[in-house]
Amino acid sequence: MEKIGRVARSVLSLNRHREYTHLMRMLRLRPSDRLLDVGSGDGFWTVRFASQCARVVGLEPDEQLLGMAKRLHTAPNLTYVRGVAE
């Protein structure tokens, strides 16, 4: 099962550079910005946002994804919190 997950992530990540470029163009983040990433998932995008901002908080309700984010995608100006936005 883990091998299938790795293969799927590999295939799905082919367009991530393009997605990132598009997101950065849309968000127009500045170094002084603070960002809340609602539904931060495994933190893939959250840590990238943190490279562009002063402070980022990733909000994620799923405990497993939150744990993955904390293990895989960290930065000094990034915090992950378990919770929902509703």
Secondary structure as GFF3:
##gff-version 3
##sequence-region A 1 86
A	DSSP	alpha_helix	2	12	.	.	.	ID=ss1
A	DSSP	three_ten_helix	13	15	.	.	.	ID=ss2
A	DSSP	alpha_helix	16	27	.	.	.	ID=ss3
A	DSSP	beta_strand	34	38	.	.	.	ID=ss4
A	DSSP	alpha_helix	44	50	.	.	.	ID=ss5
A	DSSP	beta_strand	55	60	.	.	.	ID=ss6
A	DSSP	alpha_helix	63	72	.	.	.	ID=ss7
A	DSSP	beta_strand	78	82	.	.	.	ID=ss8
###
